[in-house]
Amino acid sequence: MKGISNNNAVAVGVLATTLFAYTIWWYTTQGYTNVPDSIYIFGFAAILLNLVILWSLTSTKTISKKKGKKKMQSKKTKSQKGFTLIEVLLVIAILAILAGLVIVAINPFKQLADARNTQRRADATTVLNAVYQYTVDNNGTLPATITVTPTAACATAGVCTGLIDLSVLTASEKYLTSLPKDPSSGTVNSTGYNISKSANGRVTVSAPSAENSVTISVTR
């Protein structure tokens, strides 16, 4: 790395690592679904830069020592033992970048969102099945509180003002012990799941808080 001092080189390596770490932090908090190639390129470039800096620092550790005036000032190199703190920090930086790339590849935020979406699908199906069973037991009559406008269902023991009261499903725990709540938007009063009926009597339960641009809606 001719023309660049070791201190400046290390500063560049640290800056590249910091920028990569910030990029990973920012990108993984945006609820992304696909990883752009630019992140991988950035990560590998940062690793390569740190490896070059590490190689440069290691190569400059060899010192020449003159051995005798009678041998035409011939030089003999002697390597210093051990690693410097800067070299250790560069190795840690490289490992940190590799860990960041693994995190991006695994994408735990997306996996957690997918897990919540799976729960939402199961919850919507559970509510719809309970409504269907109630309808069967009541000669085809739907719970009277369900309207044609998609509205959030009231949570069990919650205040149902402005919400759909489905307490007929949980009364005496006949169909449900309690109404399931959305894992992120469910509150004390609201389940976070919308329910509605069509003009022909079909019931739809949906999860408006579904993540990763997924639409979750079941109809029967």
N, CA, C and O of each residue as an XYZ file, in Angstrom:
880
protein
N       0.852     -1.189      0.000
C       0.000      0.000      0.000
C       0.885      1.235      0.000
O       0.936      1.976      0.982
N       1.584      1.451     -1.114
C       2.538      2.520     -1.228
C       1.824      3.860     -1.151
O       0.720      4.031     -1.669
N       2.487      4.810     -0.488
C       1.982      6.162     -0.412
C       0.936      6.373      0.661
O       0.465      7.494      0.851
N       0.567      5.327      1.361
C      -0.431      5.463      2.417
C       0.165      4.948      3.711
O       0.662      3.823      3.762
N       0.121      5.745      4.741
C       0.683      5.332      6.015
C      -0.181      4.253      6.634
O      -1.360      4.110      6.310
N       0.441      3.484      7.549
C      -0.303      2.409      8.208
C      -1.495      2.948      8.992
O      -2.573      2.353      8.992
N      -1.288      4.078      9.659
C      -2.381      4.645     10.453
C      -3.565      5.026      9.562
O      -4.718      4.762      9.904
N      -3.274      5.643      8.426
C      -4.354      6.008      7.513
C      -5.044      4.767      6.952
O      -6.264      4.745      6.792
N      -4.262      3.744      6.658
C      -4.831      2.503      6.133
C      -5.768      1.864      7.140
O      -6.864      1.424      6.792
N      -5.330      1.816      8.396
C      -6.177      1.250      9.444
C      -7.452      2.070      9.598
O      -8.529      1.508      9.798
N      -7.341      3.392      9.507
C      -8.521      4.260      9.613
C      -9.522      3.950      8.504
O     -10.730      3.926      8.738
N      -9.013      3.716      7.301
C      -9.889      3.371      6.175
C     -10.581      2.034      6.433
O     -11.774      1.881      6.171
N      -9.815      1.063      6.954
C     -10.397     -0.243      7.255
C     -11.483     -0.156      8.316
O     -12.536     -0.782      8.194
N     -11.216      0.630      9.364
C     -12.209      0.808     10.429
C     -13.448      1.510      9.889
O     -14.573      1.157     10.243
N     -13.237      2.521      9.016
C     -14.370      3.242      8.436
C     -15.221      2.305      7.582
O     -16.450      2.345      7.653
N     -14.580      1.467      6.782
C     -15.318      0.527      5.931
C     -16.135     -0.444      6.786
O     -17.286     -0.749      6.474
N     -15.516     -0.922      7.873
C     -16.224     -1.852      8.767
C     -17.410     -1.171      9.428
O     -18.483     -1.761      9.548
N     -17.217      0.084      9.861
C     -18.296      0.840     10.508
C     -19.449      1.082      9.546
O     -20.613      0.920      9.913
N     -19.129      1.470      8.311
C     -20.168      1.704      7.312
C     -20.940      0.422      7.013
O     -22.160      0.444      6.853
N     -20.218     -0.690      6.940
C     -20.892     -1.963      6.681
C     -21.823     -2.327      7.843
O     -22.953     -2.765      7.630
N     -21.331     -2.138      9.079
C     -22.155     -2.442     10.255
C     -23.416     -1.581     10.267
O     -24.504     -2.067     10.573
N     -23.261     -0.293      9.929
C     -24.424      0.597      9.898
C     -25.402      0.161      8.808
O     -26.617      0.167      9.010
N     -24.855     -0.218      7.648
C     -25.709     -0.676      6.548
C     -26.518     -1.895      6.965
O     -27.715     -1.974      6.688
N     -25.871     -2.839      7.627
C     -26.575     -4.037      8.104
C     -27.654     -3.661      9.093
O     -28.778     -4.156      9.007
N     -27.323     -2.784     10.039
C     -28.307     -2.368     11.059
C     -29.509     -1.703     10.408
O     -30.654     -2.022     10.729
N     -29.244     -0.766      9.481
C     -30.339     -0.044      8.846
C     -31.195     -0.967      8.000
O     -32.424     -0.917      8.061
N     -30.550     -1.803      7.219
C     -31.280     -2.637      6.266
C     -32.113     -3.696      6.963
O     -33.221     -4.004      6.523
N     -31.592     -4.257      8.045
C     -32.329     -5.320      8.737
C     -33.490     -4.785      9.565
O     -34.305     -5.569     10.052
N     -33.585     -3.471      9.735
C     -34.710     -2.896     10.474
C     -35.807     -2.398      9.555
O     -36.779     -1.813     10.031
N     -35.683     -2.613      8.246
C     -36.645     -2.091      7.287
C     -37.677     -3.126      6.846
O     -38.502     -2.848      5.975
N     -37.633     -4.316      7.442
C     -38.591     -5.348      7.076
C     -38.432     -5.821      5.644
O     -39.421     -6.082      4.959
N     -37.190     -5.933      5.187
C     -36.941     -6.337      3.811
C     -37.235     -7.810      3.606
O     -37.235     -8.597      4.553
N     -37.483     -8.168      2.363
C     -37.737     -9.568      2.029
C     -36.650    -10.150      1.134
O     -36.393    -11.353      1.177
N     -36.011     -9.312      0.325
C     -34.944     -9.775     -0.563
C     -33.661     -9.011     -0.264
O     -33.685     -7.805     -0.017
N     -32.556     -9.719     -0.289
C     -31.270     -9.105      0.004
C     -30.627     -8.630     -1.296
O     -30.365     -9.453     -2.173
N     -30.363     -7.331     -1.450
C     -29.733     -6.850     -2.686
C     -28.289     -7.313     -2.776
O     -27.613     -7.465     -1.759
N     -27.826     -7.532     -3.979
C     -26.449     -7.984     -4.187
C     -25.439     -6.952     -3.702
O     -24.309     -7.299     -3.360
N     -25.843     -5.684     -3.672
C     -24.910     -4.626     -3.269
C     -24.407     -4.811     -1.843
O     -23.278     -4.437     -1.526
N     -25.244     -5.388     -0.982
C     -24.817     -5.604      0.405
C     -23.723     -6.660      0.452
O     -22.732     -6.498      1.164
N     -23.899     -7.743     -0.302
C     -22.862     -8.769     -0.336
C     -21.575     -8.215     -0.937
O     -20.484     -8.489     -0.437
N     -21.703     -7.433     -2.013
C     -20.516     -6.845     -2.638
C     -19.803     -5.920     -1.667
O     -18.577     -5.949     -1.560
N     -20.568     -5.104     -0.964
C     -20.002     -4.191      0.026
C     -19.269     -4.966      1.110
O     -18.162     -4.599      1.506
N     -19.892     -6.043      1.591
C     -19.284     -6.837      2.654
C     -17.984     -7.489      2.224
O     -16.984     -7.438      2.939
N     -18.008     -8.107      1.039
C     -16.787     -8.764      0.550
C     -15.692     -7.749      0.251
O     -14.511     -8.031      0.454
N     -16.078     -6.565     -0.232
C     -15.092     -5.515     -0.492
C     -14.447     -5.054      0.814
O     -13.240     -4.815      0.864
N     -15.256     -4.931      1.871
C     -14.722     -4.524      3.169
C     -13.763     -5.582      3.718
O     -12.728     -5.256      4.298
N     -14.126     -6.855      3.525
C     -13.238     -7.943      3.967
C     -11.921     -7.886      3.212
O     -10.851     -7.989      3.813
N     -11.994     -7.723      1.895
C     -10.787     -7.663      1.074
C      -9.903     -6.493      1.492
O      -8.683     -6.631      1.576
N     -10.519     -5.343      1.753
C      -9.756     -4.175      2.173
C      -9.031     -4.438      3.487
O      -7.854     -4.105      3.628
N      -9.723     -5.030      4.439
C      -9.098     -5.313      5.732
C      -7.997     -6.359      5.599
O      -6.985     -6.290      6.297
N      -8.189     -7.325      4.706
C      -7.143     -8.334      4.484
C      -5.887     -7.692      3.887
O      -4.769     -8.032      4.274
N      -6.072     -6.776      2.959
C      -4.933     -6.077      2.358
C      -4.196     -5.263      3.409
O      -2.966     -5.269      3.465
N      -4.960     -4.563      4.241
C      -4.338     -3.766      5.305
C      -3.591     -4.673      6.276
O      -2.476     -4.363      6.697
N      -4.221     -5.808      6.631
C      -3.581     -6.753      7.552
C      -2.287     -7.299      6.948
O      -1.271     -7.405      7.635
N      -2.332     -7.640      5.674
C      -1.125     -8.133      4.997
C      -0.044     -7.069      4.975
O       1.130     -7.371      5.189
N      -0.424     -5.837      4.722
C       0.549     -4.743      4.673
C       1.210     -4.543      6.030
O       2.424     -4.360      6.121
N       0.393     -4.579      7.088
C       0.948     -4.393      8.430
C       1.876     -5.541      8.804
O       2.924     -5.331      9.416
N       1.486     -6.749      8.434
C       2.302     -7.912      8.779
C       3.632     -7.891      8.032
O       4.671     -8.234      8.596
N       3.598     -7.487      6.759
C       4.824     -7.475      5.972
C       5.816     -6.439      6.469
O       7.026     -6.619      6.325
N       5.321     -5.358      7.050
C       6.227     -4.314      7.542
C       6.813     -4.639      8.910
O       7.627     -3.887      9.446
N       6.388     -5.772      9.467
C       6.941     -6.163     10.772
C       8.357     -6.715     10.662
O       9.081     -6.787     11.655
N       8.750     -7.108      9.438
C      10.112     -7.631      9.263
C      11.116     -6.478      9.254
O      10.917     -5.491      8.546
N      12.132     -6.589      9.991
C      13.155     -5.541     10.087
C      14.479     -6.096      9.594
O      14.822     -7.260      9.801
N      15.194     -5.222      8.943
C      16.512     -5.642      8.453
C      17.596     -5.227      9.441
O      17.531     -4.168     10.065
N      18.551     -6.061      9.554
C      19.637     -5.825     10.498
C      20.986     -6.119      9.824
O      21.214     -7.201      9.282
N      21.805     -5.186      9.876
C      23.124     -5.367      9.258
C      23.946     -6.356     10.064
O      23.998     -6.282     11.292
N      24.580     -7.267      9.374
C      25.387     -8.293     10.029
C      26.839     -8.158      9.564
O      27.261     -8.804      8.606
N      27.564     -7.336     10.239
C      29.020     -7.259     10.015
C      29.416     -6.340      8.887
O      28.791     -6.321      7.827
N      30.434     -5.601      9.122
C      30.934     -4.693      8.099
C      31.765     -5.421      7.057
O      31.950     -4.914      5.951
N      32.279     -6.622      7.397
C      33.140     -7.348      6.473
C      32.359     -8.140      5.429
O      32.963     -8.763      4.556
N      31.019     -8.128      5.503
C      30.195     -8.891      4.566
C      29.420     -7.957      3.636
O      28.290     -8.250      3.244
N      30.041     -6.839      3.292
C      29.488     -5.858      2.349
C      28.092     -5.399      2.765
O      27.222     -5.177      1.923
N      27.882     -5.257      4.121
C      26.628     -4.754      4.686
C      25.422     -5.575      4.207
O      24.363     -5.029      3.899
N      25.610     -6.888      4.155
C      24.476     -7.753      3.780
C      23.386     -7.681      4.850
O      23.665     -7.486      6.033
N      22.154     -7.841      4.410
C      21.016     -7.703      5.315
C      20.380     -9.056      5.629
O      20.349     -9.981      4.817
N      19.891     -9.106      6.826
C      19.189    -10.321      7.252
C      17.901     -9.900      7.952
O      17.928     -9.100      8.887
N      16.823    -10.420      7.515
C      15.535    -10.042      8.092
C      15.219    -10.898      9.303
O      15.555    -12.081      9.365
N      14.588    -10.289     10.227
C      14.180    -10.982     11.450
C      12.740    -10.611     11.747
O      12.422     -9.429     11.880
N      11.890    -11.570     11.851
C      10.466    -11.317     12.083
C      10.173    -11.145     13.567
O      10.679    -11.888     14.409
N       9.350    -10.157     13.867
C       8.907     -9.971     15.240
C       7.852    -11.021     15.577
O       7.064    -11.423     14.721
N       7.849    -11.443     16.794
C       6.906    -12.465     17.216
C       5.621    -11.824     17.717
O       5.623    -10.702     18.225
N       4.523    -12.560     17.563
C       3.245    -12.107     18.083
C       2.528    -11.146     17.145
O       3.055    -10.767     16.099
N       1.291    -10.749     17.544
C       0.477     -9.832     16.757
C       0.303     -8.536     17.506
O       0.254     -8.520     18.736
N       0.210     -7.459     16.774
C      -0.036     -6.168     17.404
C      -1.532     -6.016     17.663
O      -2.346     -6.775     17.137
N      -1.876     -5.034     18.471
C      -3.279     -4.786     18.796
C      -4.062     -4.423     17.531
O      -5.207     -4.843     17.359
N      -3.442     -3.650     16.658
C      -4.116     -3.253     15.419
C      -4.444     -4.473     14.565
O      -5.527     -4.558     13.986
N      -3.508     -5.415     14.488
C      -3.748     -6.615     13.697
C      -4.884     -7.443     14.283
O      -5.717     -7.975     13.549
N      -4.913     -7.547     15.591
C      -5.996     -8.286     16.248
C      -7.335     -7.615     15.968
O      -8.329     -8.290     15.700
N      -7.361     -6.273     16.030
C      -8.597     -5.542     15.767
C      -9.056     -5.729     14.325
O     -10.254     -5.828     14.059
N      -8.108     -5.779     13.398
C      -8.474     -6.001     11.998
C      -9.056     -7.394     11.789
O     -10.006     -7.567     11.026
N      -8.484     -8.384     12.468
C      -9.023     -9.746     12.372
C     -10.441     -9.777     12.933
O     -11.331    -10.404     12.358
N     -10.647     -9.087     14.074
C     -11.987     -9.023     14.669
C     -12.960     -8.332     13.711
O     -14.114     -8.741     13.583
N     -12.479     -7.276     13.037
C     -13.331     -6.569     12.079
C     -13.749     -7.482     10.941
O     -14.904     -7.470     10.517
N     -12.800     -8.279     10.446
C     -13.116     -9.217      9.358
C     -14.158    -10.235      9.815
O     -15.103    -10.539      9.087
N     -13.976    -10.754     11.023
C     -14.947    -11.720     11.552
C     -16.316    -11.069     11.749
O     -17.351    -11.696     11.523
N     -16.309     -9.791     12.178
C     -17.574     -9.081     12.376
C     -18.304     -8.901     11.051
O     -19.525     -9.040     10.985
N     -17.552     -8.590      9.995
C     -18.172     -8.430      8.672
C     -18.750     -9.756      8.194
O     -19.859     -9.801      7.660
N     -17.996    -10.836      8.386
C     -18.499    -12.157      8.002
C     -19.785    -12.489      8.763
O     -20.736    -13.029      8.199
N     -19.792    -12.153     10.063
C     -20.991    -12.399     10.873
C     -22.164    -11.582     10.340
O     -23.296    -12.064     10.298
N     -21.883    -10.327      9.928
C     -22.936     -9.494      9.364
C     -23.513    -10.075      8.091
O     -24.725    -10.043      7.877
N     -22.633    -10.613      7.237
C     -23.098    -11.234      6.002
C     -23.973    -12.451      6.296
O     -24.966    -12.693      5.610
N     -23.595    -13.210      7.320
C     -24.400    -14.376      7.702
C     -25.772    -13.935      8.202
O     -26.788    -14.555      7.890
N     -25.786    -12.845      8.990
C     -27.055    -12.332      9.507
C     -27.963    -11.901      8.360
O     -29.162    -12.180      8.363
N     -27.373    -11.215      7.374
C     -28.166    -10.782      6.222
C     -28.700    -11.985      5.458
O     -29.850    -11.990      5.020
N     -27.857    -13.011      5.298
C     -28.281    -14.203      4.560
C     -29.404    -14.944      5.297
O     -30.387    -15.373      4.692
N     -29.234    -15.081      6.611
C     -30.252    -15.776      7.413
C     -31.505    -14.914      7.560
O     -32.626    -15.423      7.548
N     -31.297    -13.585      7.700
C     -32.398    -12.632      7.803
C     -33.374    -12.990      8.932
O     -34.526    -13.326      8.659
N     -32.935    -12.923     10.185
C     -33.804    -13.318     11.295
C     -35.060    -12.466     11.422
O     -36.089    -12.955     11.888
N     -34.996    -11.194     11.014
C     -36.175    -10.337     11.113
C     -37.285    -10.831     10.189
O     -38.459    -10.837     10.558
N     -36.900    -11.242      8.991
C     -37.893    -11.773      8.062
C     -38.454    -13.095      8.574
O     -39.650    -13.356      8.446
N     -37.600    -13.920      9.149
C     -38.061    -15.209      9.653
C     -39.046    -15.020     10.811
O     -40.041    -15.738     10.911
N     -38.761    -14.050     11.680
C     -39.683    -13.775     12.783
C     -41.013    -13.250     12.257
O     -42.076    -13.620     12.755
N     -40.944    -12.374     11.232
C     -42.175    -11.852     10.638
C     -42.963    -12.981      9.978
O     -44.189    -13.024     10.080
N     -42.269    -13.888      9.306
C     -42.946    -15.030      8.688
C     -43.609    -15.913      9.746
O     -44.697    -16.446      9.527
N     -42.944    -16.064     10.894
C     -43.520    -16.866     11.978
C     -44.790    -16.207     12.511
O     -45.768    -16.891     12.813
N     -44.775    -14.880     12.626
C     -45.977    -14.176     13.088
C     -47.099    -14.289     12.048
O     -48.272    -14.418     12.399
N     -46.724    -14.240     10.771
C     -47.741    -14.413      9.731
C     -48.364    -15.807      9.769
O     -49.562    -15.966      9.533
N     -47.552    -16.799     10.064
C     -48.065    -18.168     10.193
C     -49.089    -18.250     11.322
O     -50.126    -18.901     11.197
N     -48.770    -17.570     12.435
C     -49.717    -17.547     13.554
C     -51.002    -16.825     13.151
O     -52.098    -17.239     13.528
N     -50.862    -15.755     12.392
C     -52.047    -15.004     11.961
C     -52.964    -15.862     11.094
O     -54.185    -15.824     11.250
N     -52.378    -16.633     10.183
C     -53.199    -17.509      9.338
C     -53.946    -18.531     10.192
O     -55.129    -18.800      9.983
N     -53.220    -19.092     11.162
C     -53.844    -20.093     12.042
C     -54.959    -19.460     12.878
O     -56.021    -20.056     13.058
N     -54.715    -18.258     13.384
C     -55.728    -17.572     14.203
C     -56.972    -17.242     13.388
O     -58.099    -17.433     13.845
N     -56.748    -16.737     12.156
C     -57.889    -16.384     11.305
C     -58.733    -17.625     11.006
O     -59.963    -17.567     11.018
N     -58.068    -18.732     10.742
C     -58.775    -19.983     10.471
C     -59.531    -20.460     11.706
O     -60.646    -20.970     11.601
N     -58.916    -20.292     12.878
C     -59.562    -20.701     14.131
C     -60.854    -19.922     14.371
O     -61.882    -20.498     14.727
N     -60.788    -18.611     14.170
C     -61.988    -17.783     14.363
C     -63.063    -18.159     13.347
O     -64.238    -18.286     13.692
N     -62.651    -18.334     12.100
C     -63.624    -18.668     11.053
C     -64.274    -20.027     11.320
O     -65.475    -20.192     11.109
N     -63.496    -20.986     11.776
C     -64.058    -22.309     12.097
C     -65.071    -22.215     13.235
O     -66.102    -22.889     13.225
N     -64.758    -21.364     14.221
C     -65.684    -21.197     15.346
C     -66.987    -20.565     14.885
O     -68.070    -20.968     15.311
N     -66.873    -19.562     14.004
C     -68.081    -18.929     13.458
C     -68.888    -19.947     12.657
O     -70.113    -19.997     12.766
N     -68.212    -20.743     11.868
C     -68.888    -21.767     11.052
C     -69.612    -22.776     11.943
O     -70.753    -23.143     11.662
N     -68.961    -23.223     13.007
C     -69.588    -24.188     13.904
C     -70.798    -23.582     14.611
O     -71.818    -24.243     14.803
N     -70.662    -22.302     14.997
C     -71.806    -21.603     15.609
C     -72.971    -21.552     14.629
O     -74.124    -21.765     15.004
N     -72.655    -21.267     13.369
C     -73.700    -21.172     12.343
C     -74.399    -22.514     12.145
O     -75.620    -22.565     11.991
N     -73.635    -23.586     12.148
C     -74.211    -24.928     11.995
C     -75.146    -25.239     13.156
O     -76.231    -25.787     12.960
N     -74.723    -24.887     14.361
C     -75.529    -25.178     15.543
C     -76.759    -24.294     15.648
O     -77.674    -24.592     16.415
N     -76.790    -23.195     14.876
C     -77.918    -22.258     14.957
C     -78.667    -22.148     13.624
O     -79.131    -21.076     13.238
N     -78.767    -23.276     12.942
C     -79.572    -23.374     11.719
C     -79.176    -22.356     10.652
O     -80.031    -21.765      9.993
N     -77.876    -22.163     10.495
C     -77.392    -21.285      9.428
C     -77.369    -19.816      9.769
O     -77.118    -18.984      8.897
N     -77.625    -19.477     11.018
C     -77.638    -18.068     11.425
C     -76.267    -17.636     11.921
O     -75.703    -18.245     12.831
N     -75.746    -16.596     11.326
C     -74.449    -16.064     11.746
C     -74.592    -15.254     13.026
O     -75.688    -14.792     13.345
N     -73.494    -15.073     13.768
C     -73.551    -14.161     14.921
C     -74.062    -12.806     14.469
O     -73.544    -12.245     13.503
N     -75.050    -12.279     15.134
C     -75.745    -11.064     14.693
C     -74.839     -9.838     14.649
O     -75.147     -8.872     13.951
N     -73.747     -9.860     15.370
C     -72.896     -8.675     15.455
C     -71.990     -8.491     14.239
O     -71.427     -7.412     14.051
N     -71.841     -9.518     13.418
C     -70.962     -9.419     12.248
C     -71.628     -8.545     11.184
O     -72.792     -8.752     10.838
N     -70.882     -7.571     10.671
C     -71.416     -6.639      9.689
C     -70.719     -6.834      8.339
O     -69.782     -7.622      8.213
N     -71.202     -6.096      7.333
C     -70.601     -6.188      5.999
C     -69.316     -5.355      5.907
O     -68.563     -5.472      4.941
N     -69.079     -4.533      6.898
C     -67.865     -3.717      6.921
C     -66.787     -4.425      7.733
O     -67.023     -4.754      8.895
N     -65.609     -4.671      7.157
C     -64.534     -5.319      7.926
C     -64.192     -4.502      9.178
O     -63.760     -3.353      9.090
N     -64.391     -5.112     10.318
C     -64.173     -4.434     11.594
C     -63.440     -5.374     12.533
O     -63.657     -6.585     12.506
N     -62.571     -4.811     13.365
C     -61.813     -5.636     14.300
C     -62.734     -6.310     15.303
O     -63.686     -5.704     15.795
N     -62.445     -7.561     15.598
C     -63.215     -8.309     16.592
C     -62.764     -7.908     17.985
O     -61.588     -7.630     18.219
N     -63.694     -7.884     18.881
C     -63.403     -7.520     20.264
C     -62.687     -8.673     20.971
O     -63.033     -9.840     20.787
N     -61.698     -8.330     21.771
C     -60.974     -9.348     22.528
C     -61.832     -9.873     23.659
O     -62.717     -9.172     24.150
N     -61.582    -11.080     24.067
C     -62.313    -11.680     25.176
C     -62.136    -10.825     26.429
O     -61.013    -10.488     26.804
N     -63.238    -10.480     27.068
C     -63.269     -9.650     28.273
C     -62.853     -8.204     27.996
O     -62.606     -7.442     28.932
N     -62.776     -7.826     26.735
C     -62.414     -6.457     26.394
C     -63.640     -5.581     26.252
O     -64.767     -6.075     26.241
N     -63.418     -4.260     26.140
C     -64.503     -3.316     25.891
C     -64.767     -3.303     24.392
O     -63.858     -3.032     23.607
N     -66.001     -3.592     23.986
C     -66.301     -3.823     22.574
C     -66.859     -2.618     21.830
O     -67.421     -2.771     20.746
N     -66.716     -1.439     22.387
C     -67.221     -0.245     21.717
C     -66.527     -0.053     20.364
O     -65.303      0.065     20.292
N     -67.324     -0.026     19.306
C     -66.776      0.157     17.971
C     -66.150     -1.095     17.386
O     -65.571     -1.045     16.301
N     -66.256     -2.212     18.082
C     -65.671     -3.478     17.639
C     -66.769     -4.533     17.467
O     -67.905     -4.330     17.897
N     -66.426     -5.643     16.847
C     -67.381     -6.743     16.664
C     -67.347     -7.645     17.889
O     -66.315     -8.232     18.213
N     -68.470     -7.747     18.555
C     -68.571     -8.573     19.764
C     -68.847    -10.031     19.362
O     -69.919    -10.355     18.849
N     -67.876    -10.883     19.601
C     -68.032    -12.314     19.291
C     -68.055    -13.153     20.572
O     -67.587    -14.291     20.602
N     -68.601    -12.568     21.603
C     -68.662    -13.291     22.877
C     -69.526    -14.544     22.799
O     -69.409    -15.425     23.651
N     -70.405    -14.641     21.776
C     -71.226    -15.852     21.627
C     -70.337    -17.061     21.325
O     -70.745    -18.204     21.533
N     -69.136    -16.805     20.839
C     -68.228    -17.911     20.527
C     -67.481    -18.406     21.757
O     -67.076    -19.566     21.829
N     -67.304    -17.496     22.739
C     -66.537    -17.862     23.932
C     -67.426    -18.108     25.142
O     -66.945    -18.507     26.203
N     -68.722    -17.869     24.982
C     -69.631    -18.098     26.107
C     -69.561    -19.557     26.533
O     -69.735    -20.462     25.717
N     -69.309    -19.771     27.796
C     -69.174    -21.123     28.369
C     -68.091    -21.937     27.662
O     -68.045    -23.163     27.759
N     -67.214    -21.212     26.943
C     -66.109    -21.847     26.204
C     -66.618    -22.929     25.250
O     -65.979    -23.962     25.055
N     -67.797    -22.658     24.657
C     -68.405    -23.667     23.803
C     -67.646    -23.851     22.486
O     -67.450    -24.976     22.026
N     -67.219    -22.726     21.882
C     -66.515    -22.809     20.591
C     -65.044    -22.413     20.715
O     -64.176    -22.982     20.053
N     -64.784    -21.443     21.563
C     -63.415    -20.996     21.826
C     -63.274    -20.641     23.294
O     -64.196    -20.092     23.897
N     -62.131    -20.951     23.866
C     -61.897    -20.524     25.252
C     -61.655    -19.017     25.299
O     -62.033    -18.351     26.263
N     -61.031    -18.492     24.265
C     -60.824    -17.052     24.130
C     -60.476    -16.766     22.681
O     -59.991    -17.640     21.962
N     -60.725    -15.543     22.261
C     -60.414    -15.164     20.885
C     -58.922    -14.882     20.749
O     -58.354    -14.160     21.569
N     -58.284    -15.440     19.730
C     -56.849    -15.210     19.551
C     -56.579    -13.752     19.182
O     -57.422    -13.078     18.590
N     -55.384    -13.282     19.546
C     -54.985    -11.902     19.248
C     -53.819    -11.882     18.265
O     -52.967    -12.770     18.259
N     -53.809    -10.848     17.443
C     -52.691    -10.656     16.542
C     -51.417    -10.490     17.365
O     -51.421     -9.745     18.345
N     -50.319    -11.166     16.992
C     -49.089    -11.122     17.791
C     -48.443     -9.744     17.905
O     -47.620     -9.525     18.793
N     -48.802     -8.810     17.021
C     -48.189     -7.488     17.115
C     -49.195     -6.361     17.336
O     -48.850     -5.352     17.950
N     -50.428     -6.506     16.852
C     -51.396     -5.410     16.964
C     -52.547     -5.705     17.921
O     -53.398     -4.842     18.133
N     -52.591     -6.892     18.496
C     -53.640     -7.206     19.449
C     -53.517     -6.372     20.717
O     -52.411     -6.146     21.209
N     -54.640     -5.917     21.243
C     -54.644     -5.088     22.454
C     -55.572     -5.700     23.499
O     -56.108     -6.793     23.312
N     -55.748     -4.988     24.583
C     -56.648     -5.464     25.636
C     -58.071     -5.575     25.116
O     -58.801     -6.497     25.480
N     -58.466     -4.634     24.263
C     -59.838     -4.615     23.762
C     -60.009     -5.216     22.374
O     -61.074     -5.743     22.055
N     -58.976     -5.143     21.548
C     -59.097     -5.595     20.157
C     -58.217     -6.805     19.871
O     -57.080     -6.885     20.337
N     -58.750     -7.738     19.104
C     -57.947     -8.901     18.707
C     -56.957     -8.546     17.605
O     -55.958     -9.240     17.413
N     -57.236     -7.461     16.880
C     -56.375     -7.101     15.764
C     -56.759     -7.812     14.477
O     -56.135     -7.598     13.438
N     -57.783     -8.657     14.539
C     -58.268     -9.373     13.354
C     -59.623     -8.802     12.938
O     -60.512     -8.627     13.772
N     -59.773     -8.516     11.654
C     -61.042     -8.012     11.131
C     -61.948     -9.160     10.718
O     -61.491    -10.219     10.287
N     -63.243     -8.918     10.862
C     -64.224     -9.916     10.442
C     -65.384     -9.200      9.758
O     -65.777     -8.106     10.162
N     -65.918     -9.823      8.732
C     -67.038     -9.227      8.000
C     -67.814    -10.338      7.294
O     -67.375    -11.487      7.241
N     -68.972     -9.970      6.757
C     -69.770    -10.935      5.990
C     -70.185    -10.294      4.681
O     -70.328     -9.075      4.591
N     -70.376    -11.123      3.672
C     -70.814    -10.617      2.377
C     -72.335    -10.612      2.312
O     -73.010    -11.093      3.223
N     -72.868    -10.061      1.218
C     -74.324    -10.035      1.054
C     -74.890    -11.445      0.953
O     -76.068    -11.660      1.235
N     -74.066    -12.401      0.554
C     -74.516    -13.791      0.433
C     -74.234    -14.619      1.678
O     -74.464    -15.828      1.688
N     -73.739    -13.974      2.724
C     -73.543    -14.686      3.976
C     -72.177    -15.329      4.156
O     -71.964    -16.073      5.113
N     -71.256    -15.052      3.255
C     -69.909    -15.590      3.438
C     -69.151    -14.716      4.440
O     -69.247    -13.489      4.421
N     -68.399    -15.384      5.311
C     -67.664    -14.670      6.364
C     -66.181    -14.639      6.019
O     -65.614    -15.634      5.567
N     -65.568    -13.494      6.235
C     -64.136    -13.320      5.980
C     -63.447    -12.824      7.241
O     -63.895    -11.874      7.884
N     -62.364    -13.476      7.575
C     -61.519    -13.030      8.692
C     -60.157    -12.681      8.103
O     -59.560    -13.487      7.390
N     -59.670    -11.487      8.398
C     -58.398    -11.035      7.829
C     -57.485    -10.481      8.916
O     -57.915    -10.149     10.021
N     -56.208    -10.398      8.556
C     -55.190     -9.871      9.474
C     -54.563     -8.640      8.835
O     -53.606     -8.774      8.073
N     -55.071     -7.448      9.119
C     -54.539     -6.230      8.491
C     -53.101     -5.910      8.879
O     -52.445     -5.116      8.205
N     -52.603     -6.514      9.948
C     -51.233     -6.238     10.396
C     -50.220     -7.239      9.850
O     -49.084     -7.293     10.320
N     -50.629     -8.031      8.857
C     -49.704     -9.001      8.265
C     -48.454     -8.290      7.747
O     -48.535     -7.173      7.237
N     -47.309     -8.937      7.881
C     -46.027     -8.321      7.551
C     -45.457     -8.858      6.233
O     -45.992     -9.791      5.635
N     -44.345     -8.233      5.800
C     -43.648     -8.615      4.576
C     -44.531     -8.513      3.339
O     -44.388     -9.290      2.396
N     -45.450     -7.543      3.355
C     -46.340     -7.304      2.213
C     -47.217     -8.497      1.891
O     -47.621     -8.687      0.743
N     -47.514     -9.305      2.907
C     -48.354    -10.499      2.735
C     -49.799    -10.155      3.060
O     -50.064     -9.407      4.001
N     -50.730    -10.695      2.289
C     -52.166    -10.533      2.566
C     -52.686    -11.814      3.189
O     -52.570    -12.895      2.612
N     -53.264    -11.678      4.377
C     -53.814    -12.842      5.069
C     -55.311    -12.653      5.224
O     -55.762    -11.747      5.925
N     -56.075    -13.507      4.571
C     -57.522    -13.423      4.610
C     -58.095    -14.799      4.295
O     -57.696    -15.443      3.324
N     -59.026    -15.238      5.120
C     -59.690    -16.523      4.886
C     -61.191    -16.288      4.832
O     -61.746    -15.500      5.597
N     -61.830    -16.991      3.910
C     -63.271    -16.788      3.691
C     -63.970    -18.141      3.621
O     -63.448    -19.111      3.072
N     -65.150    -18.168      4.188
C     -65.977    -19.387      4.076
C     -67.435    -18.955      4.016
O     -68.326    -19.800      3.921
